[in-house]
């Protein structure tokens, strides 16, 4: 039973096509039914029309459930990104079938590339069997990481070098590394991040952590989000402020759907500055979340943010009530990474007041202490720690700037480009020096 059998059109006609449970198991064993590589259309080609089909949505994740006589298949996809549903779970007579989940996904033909979403793309997958010489346009839209297995260079597109992409993508861009060379790297400034459980051993930021506190996540494995945001803020190679100190608070972002726990934790973080032993002082809190103003008891959250402002602490979030942020995508053949070397990214808020690098960037991965991911589609989450890092650079130069003034300076010094107003760290530092 091969891929062509799964792709047959009988399921599209609506006619039932009998298939035994054993045939389904055999297809999974042979790899013709596989985790993240089988679509609903392919399964219908084997099993015919499902007896029941249901779609659900949970945040950005969309699920399709198909049920046949004794087979249940669950497909998923990221709803905001183009791409098909692909298989994530398969059960026969109630028992789970091994479809390769938990093992490295091995692409079988170049047609499998069409099934990959741009956010996760080829991360952790093997394309070693494929001839990719004619696939440059598709590869240019797929995330990859240091765990991606490639064919030999003779089967890659001319000029496509994934090792170079991973290295080049570590550059924060916008002249930030020039500021580092001048000694402006955020030293003496504390950045607090509230996010998911962190892989604390990653080489990007392990030496910058001065406090790590898990809150209601004891026993939870490191998640993908934490290493990325920590590395953007203070990473030694990827970070905007590699000299800043990191206070990290790991929380169950998937569970905290009310404003109360966020407000309580924010107030506790701000109070850490009252203890002279906690140095350096926290000047900015980074939270890659944008739903505060849409949740109950928003006034409680606003009060906590206001108290932080009064304590000289800036709170940076994705919430449009804080600042309308747009994402930027690095143009890969531009070595200098000036403000004009970016395109508007996929995720942006309408009428963005400030645009921030997010896509075509290499960030720390949760998969290991030296693992990295090159993200083609950078979300709003990546912009917040970038802005927190820029704030740390500014406060290193002038600690007396008020939080609200820092945000005003971001906007006043932004570079005007075709992609929109772009955060300009070098112009910010020049403006701060002129104020002194």
QUIDA-V283756 format. One record per backbone hydrogen bond with DSSP energy under -0.5 kcal/mol. NH is the residue of the N-H (numbers start at 0). CO is the residue of the C=O. If there is no record, write none. Layout:
BEGIN
NH/CO, NH/CO
END
This chain:
BEGIN
5/1, 6/2, 7/4, 11/8, 12/8, 12/9, 13/10, 14/9, 16/46, 17/15, 23/19, 24/20, 25/21, 26/22, 27/23, 28/24, 29/25, 30/26, 30/27, 31/26, 32/26, 33/31, 34/98, 35/86, 36/33, 37/33, 42/38, 43/39, 44/40, 45/41, 45/42, 46/42, 47/43, 50/66, 51/66, 53/64, 55/62, 57/60, 60/57, 61/76, 62/55, 63/74, 64/53, 65/63, 65/72, 66/51, 67/70, 71/90, 72/65, 73/88, 74/63, 75/85, 76/61, 78/59, 78/76, 80/77, 85/75, 86/37, 87/73, 88/73, 90/71, 91/94, 92/69, 94/91, 96/89, 98/96, 102/99, 106/104, 106/125, 111/108, 112/109, 113/110, 114/111, 115/112, 120/116, 121/142, 122/119, 124/121, 125/104, 126/124, 126/148, 129/126, 131/129, 131/154, 134/131, 138/134, 139/135, 140/137, 141/138, 142/117, 143/373, 145/371, 147/144, 148/124, 149/147, 154/151, 155/152, 159/156, 160/158, 164/160, 165/161, 166/162, 167/163, 168/164, 169/166, 170/167, 173/336, 175/172, 178/174, 179/175, 180/176, 181/177, 182/179, 183/178, 184/182, 187/242, 188/185, 189/280, 190/244, 191/283, 192/246, 193/285, 194/192, 194/248, 199/197, 201/198, 202/368, 204/201, 205/201, 207/204, 208/204, 208/205, 209/245, 210/245, 212/247, 214/249, 215/213, 219/216, 222/196, 226/222, 227/223, 228/224, 229/225, 230/226, 231/227, 232/228, 233/229, 234/230, 235/203, 238/234, 239/231, 240/232, 242/184, 243/184, 243/240, 244/188, 245/207, 246/190, 246/244, 247/210, 247/245, 248/192, 249/212, 249/247, 250/194, 250/248, 251/214, 252/250, 254/251, 255/251, 256/254, 258/295, 261/257, 262/258, 263/259, 264/260, 265/261, 266/262, 267/263, 268/264, 269/265, 270/266, 271/267, 271/268, 272/269, 273/270, 274/271, 275/273, 277/274, 278/276, 282/189, 283/189, 284/313, 285/191, 286/284, 286/315, 287/193, 288/286, 293/290, 294/291, 299/296, 300/296, 301/297, 302/298, 303/299, 304/300, 305/301, 306/302, 307/303, 308/304, 309/305, 310/306, 311/308, 312/307, 313/282, 315/284, 315/313, 316/314, 317/286, 317/288, 318/288, 321/318, 322/318, 324/322, 325/353, 326/346, 327/355, 328/342, 329/358, 330/340, 331/329, 333/330, 334/332, 340/337, 341/338, 342/328, 344/326, 346/377, 347/345, 348/324, 351/348, 352/323, 353/323, 354/420, 355/325, 357/327, 358/327, 359/374, 360/374, 361/168, 362/372, 364/370, 367/364, 370/367, 372/362, 373/143, 374/360, 374/372, 375/117, 375/373, 377/375, 381/378, 382/379, 383/379, 384/380, 385/381, 386/382, 387/383, 388/384, 389/385, 390/386, 391/387, 392/388, 393/389, 394/390, 395/391, 396/392, 397/393, 400/397, 405/401, 406/402, 407/403, 408/404, 409/405, 410/406, 411/407, 412/408, 413/410, 414/421, 416/414, 416/419, 419/416, 421/414, 422/354, 425/173, 427/423, 428/424, 429/425, 430/426, 431/427, 432/428, 433/429, 434/430, 435/431
END
